[in-house]
Amino acid sequence: MAKILILGAGIAGHTAALIARRKLGKSHEVIVVSPNSNYQWVPSNIWVGIGLMTVKQVIFPLAPVYKRTGIVFKQAKAISIHPEGDDVSAKQYVQIQYVATDKKDQTEKVEYDYLINATGPKLNFEATEGLGPDKNSFSVCTYDHAAHTWEQLQKCFAKMENGEKQHFVIGTGNGMATCQGAAFEYALNIAFEIKRRKLLNYAEITWISNEYELGDFGMGGAYVKQGGYVTPTKIFAESIFKEYGINWIVGSAVQKVEPGVLSYENLAGEYHKLEFDFSMLIPPFAGVGLKAYNRKMEDITSTMFAPNGLMKVDADYTPKPFEEWKASDWPKTYISPVYDNIFAVGIAFAPPHTISKPMTSKNGTPITATAPRTGMPSGVMGRIVALNIVEQVKSGTKTLRHEASMAKMGAACIVSAGYGIRRGKAAVMTVFPIVQDWEKYPKWGRNIGYTVGEIGLAGHWMKLFMHYMFIYKAKALPLWWMIPE
Ligand SMILES: Cc1cc2nc3c(=O)[nH]c(=O)nc-3n(C[C@H](O)[C@H](O)[C@H](O)COP(=O)(O)OP(=O)(O)OC[C@H]3O[C@@H](n4cnc5c(N)ncnc54)[C@H](O)[C@@H]3O)c2cc1C
C-alpha cells in the first residue's frame, strides 16, 4: 500500500488529490492536509471584491467531497518535512498542526511514500511597510480579503454619490510582486462599475506596477494576434486602459503605504508619493515557511527550498545573465532534486528566474514583475505529478513519463472587464508557450499562431462559464475528470 500525502487543497493540490484518488485502487491512501476547510476558486475573488459574487459562490467545504471520494482530509497546516524520518524511525513524515477543529493546535506526524507540496503562496504583505488589509491597503487575493475590500469599496461609491471625488490606486504593492493580471482585472472591473453607476465625474483611477511597461504581466510582455495584426501586449493593455479611463505608472516599486498615501521609487531612481482614497495592491509571494530536517534533525531547509521559501525542483537554478536564460531552465516534472519521492507544484515550486528581464532602479532597488503563477499551469502540474506517482506506484519503477514545462505549455488568461450576460466584457489572451522560447520561435519568442488577444462580450461568457465549470470539477461531480485544467 502506498501513502500519497498532499499539502494544500488549492488548484494544484486538489487536482492532484482527485486524480491520484481516481487512478489508484482503494488499497492505497490519498491524504490531503490543508488549513482551510474550504476550496476557493481564487480567480472569481475579483468578482467578490466588486460585489458581483458572494463569498458563498466562490467556495465550498472540502470535507464532504473528500469523504465521498475516499480521500483522507486533515484540516491542519504542514510545519516541517522529514524526508529521512528521525532517530525514532526511518519512515518519512510531515509534521502537521491542526487548526480550528476539535483537535486545534494538536500536532501529528503524517507518514508518506510520496509527498506533493502544493501549499501555494504566503501573501508576503510584510515585504512592504504598511501594505495589506490589516494595514493601509486592500487585497483580493483570498475570499475574505475580497469581501472586506468590497465593503470598503461601497463606502467610496457612497461618497461619490454624495459628490465627493475618490482616487482609486490599483496594482502591485512591491518591486518584486507578481499577479499583475489579477490587479489589471480588478482595475477594469472598478472602472466598469463606476461607469455603470454614472459616477465617472467623481473618479480617478491610477494603475501602479513594477512592470517595465504596461502589458508586461511578468512574462516579458508578448506579441499577440489581434484582429489579424500582431500587436505587443503594451499596445493592447494601453488601449484597454485608455478606453476605461485608467492612468498608469509603471516601473515602480511601492515602498511604503500609509493611510491615504503611498511612497514609491521608479526605475529612474526618483521617489514619489501618490495619494489615494482606496488602494488594492497585490503583495509579493513567498513560500509558506515549511522547514525541512534530515534524520539527525539537522535543518536542511536551505537544501530543499530557495531563499524565498519556495521548493526547489528539477529546474536549472544556476545563476546566469538574462541573455543566457533558456526555455530548458524551467522544470518539467517538479521533482525535488534531493528526494525522488517529493514534488512541488503550483505556486509552491521555485521558478529558476523571472521571465521578464530583471531590472533595478538607479539606486539598485529591484523592480521586476516576477513570473505569473496562474491557475491552468498549476492544475496541469498537479495532474502530471499525480499521474507520474500513480504510474510509479503501479509499476514499482521510477518512471516520470508525464511532463509540464511552462516553456512548453500555453496559458489562457481571461480578464473580465465588466459583468452581465449582455453588457459584460472580457479581454482574452492566450500565450504559447508561457515562457518564451527564443531558440524555437526566434521572431516573437512564442508561437504567434496560438498567442492571441481579443476583447469582447464572448470573453465574459467564457469567464463565467469557466467559473461554474471549474467549481463543478473541483466538487468531483459526475464525469468531473473529463474537464481539462
Ligand atoms: C485575485 C486573483 C485572481 C486570479 N485570477 C486568475 C485567473 O483569472 N486565471 C488564472 O489562471 N489564475 C488566476 N490567479 C492565479 C491562481 O489563483 C493561482 O495560480 C492558483 O490559485 C495557484 O494554485 P496553488 O494550488 O498553487 O495555490 P493556492 O490556490 O493558493 O492553494 C494553496 C493551498 O495550500 C494551502 N496551504 C497553505 N499553507 C499550507 C500549509 N502550511 N500546509 C498545508 N496547506 C497549506 C492553502 O490553504 C490552499 O489550500 C489569480 C490569483 C489571484 C490572487
The ligand as an SDF file (V2000), in Angstrom:
LIG
                    3D

 53 58  0  0  0  0  0  0  0  0999 V2000
   -7.2510   37.5730   -7.1720 C   0  0  0  0  0  0  0  0  0  0  0  0
   -6.6320   36.5340   -8.0250 C   0  0  0  0  0  0  0  0  0  0  0  0
   -7.1610   36.2860   -9.2830 C   0  0  0  0  0  0  0  0  0  0  0  0
   -6.6070   35.3270  -10.0930 C   0  0  0  0  0  0  0  0  0  0  0  0
   -7.1420   35.1130  -11.3120 N   0  0  0  0  0  0  0  0  0  0  0  0
   -6.6480   34.1500  -12.0950 C   0  0  0  0  0  0  0  0  0  0  0  0
   -7.2390   33.8900  -13.3680 C   0  0  0  0  0  0  0  0  0  0  0  0
   -8.1720   34.5540  -13.8020 O   0  0  0  0  0  0  0  0  0  0  0  0
   -6.7260   32.8750  -14.0980 N   0  0  0  0  0  0  0  0  0  0  0  0
   -5.6830   32.1230  -13.6460 C   0  0  0  0  0  0  0  0  0  0  0  0
   -5.2760   31.2030  -14.3400 O   0  0  0  0  0  0  0  0  0  0  0  0
   -5.1010   32.3470  -12.4560 N   0  0  0  0  0  0  0  0  0  0  0  0
   -5.5570   33.3470  -11.6670 C   0  0  0  0  0  0  0  0  0  0  0  0
   -4.9830   33.5750  -10.4590 N   0  0  0  0  0  0  0  0  0  0  0  0
   -3.8740   32.7280  -10.0220 C   0  0  0  0  0  0  0  0  0  0  0  0
   -4.3850   31.4000   -9.4430 C   0  0  0  0  0  0  0  0  0  0  0  0
   -5.3500   31.6640   -8.4790 O   0  0  0  0  0  0  0  0  0  0  0  0
   -3.2150   30.6420   -8.8520 C   0  0  0  0  0  0  0  0  0  0  0  0
   -2.3530   30.3020   -9.8940 O   0  0  0  0  0  0  0  0  0  0  0  0
   -3.6310   29.3460   -8.1810 C   0  0  0  0  0  0  0  0  0  0  0  0
   -4.5360   29.5860   -7.1520 O   0  0  0  0  0  0  0  0  0  0  0  0
   -2.4020   28.6390   -7.6540 C   0  0  0  0  0  0  0  0  0  0  0  0
   -2.7740   27.3920   -7.1740 O   0  0  0  0  0  0  0  0  0  0  0  0
   -1.9830   26.6970   -5.9910 P   0  0  0  0  0  0  0  0  0  0  0  0
   -2.6870   25.4220   -5.7470 O   0  0  0  0  0  0  0  0  0  0  0  0
   -0.5410   26.6860   -6.2810 O   0  0  0  0  0  0  0  0  0  0  0  0
   -2.1520   27.6830   -4.7490 O   0  0  0  0  0  0  0  0  0  0  0  0
   -3.4620   28.0320   -3.9320 P   0  0  0  0  0  0  0  0  0  0  0  0
   -4.6590   28.0090   -4.8110 O   0  0  0  0  0  0  0  0  0  0  0  0
   -3.1540   29.2950   -3.2060 O   0  0  0  0  0  0  0  0  0  0  0  0
   -3.5990   26.8450   -2.8800 O   0  0  0  0  0  0  0  0  0  0  0  0
   -2.7030   26.6570   -1.8240 C   0  0  0  0  0  0  0  0  0  0  0  0
   -3.3180   25.7130   -0.8060 C   0  0  0  0  0  0  0  0  0  0  0  0
   -2.3460   25.4230    0.2000 O   0  0  0  0  0  0  0  0  0  0  0  0
   -2.9520   25.5640    1.4800 C   0  0  0  0  0  0  0  0  0  0  0  0
   -1.8790   25.8340    2.4510 N   0  0  0  0  0  0  0  0  0  0  0  0
   -1.3010   26.9970    2.7630 C   0  0  0  0  0  0  0  0  0  0  0  0
   -0.3660   26.8070    3.7210 N   0  0  0  0  0  0  0  0  0  0  0  0
   -0.3540   25.4870    3.9950 C   0  0  0  0  0  0  0  0  0  0  0  0
    0.3860   24.6740    4.8980 C   0  0  0  0  0  0  0  0  0  0  0  0
    1.3310   25.1660    5.7030 N   0  0  0  0  0  0  0  0  0  0  0  0
    0.1210   23.3400    4.9230 N   0  0  0  0  0  0  0  0  0  0  0  0
   -0.8280   22.7950    4.1070 C   0  0  0  0  0  0  0  0  0  0  0  0
   -1.5540   23.5260    3.2490 N   0  0  0  0  0  0  0  0  0  0  0  0
   -1.3120   24.8570    3.1830 C   0  0  0  0  0  0  0  0  0  0  0  0
   -3.9490   26.6830    1.2730 C   0  0  0  0  0  0  0  0  0  0  0  0
   -4.9220   26.7070    2.3000 O   0  0  0  0  0  0  0  0  0  0  0  0
   -4.5210   26.2830   -0.0850 C   0  0  0  0  0  0  0  0  0  0  0  0
   -5.4810   25.2700    0.0800 O   0  0  0  0  0  0  0  0  0  0  0  0
   -5.4960   34.5780   -9.6410 C   0  0  0  0  0  0  0  0  0  0  0  0
   -4.9460   34.8300   -8.3840 C   0  0  0  0  0  0  0  0  0  0  0  0
   -5.4900   35.8150   -7.5940 C   0  0  0  0  0  0  0  0  0  0  0  0
   -4.8930   36.0670   -6.2370 C   0  0  0  0  0  0  0  0  0  0  0  0
  1  2  1  0
  2  3  1  0
  2 52  2  0
  3  4  2  0
  4  5  1  0
  4 50  1  0
  5  6  2  0
  6  7  1  0
  6 13  1  0
  7  8  2  0
  7  9  1  0
  9 10  1  0
 10 11  2  0
 10 12  1  0
 12 13  2  0
 13 14  1  0
 14 15  1  0
 14 50  1  0
 15 16  1  0
 16 17  1  0
 16 18  1  0
 18 19  1  0
 18 20  1  0
 20 21  1  0
 20 22  1  0
 22 23  1  0
 23 24  1  0
 24 25  2  0
 24 26  1  0
 24 27  1  0
 27 28  1  0
 28 29  2  0
 28 30  1  0
 28 31  1  0
 31 32  1  0
 32 33  1  0
 33 34  1  0
 33 48  1  0
 34 35  1  0
 35 36  1  0
 35 46  1  0
 36 37  1  0
 36 45  1  0
 37 38  2  0
 38 39  1  0
 39 40  1  0
 39 45  2  0
 40 41  1  0
 40 42  2  0
 42 43  1  0
 43 44  2  0
 44 45  1  0
 46 47  1  0
 46 48  1  0
 48 49  1  0
 50 51  2  0
 51 52  1  0
 52 53  1  0
M  END
$$$$
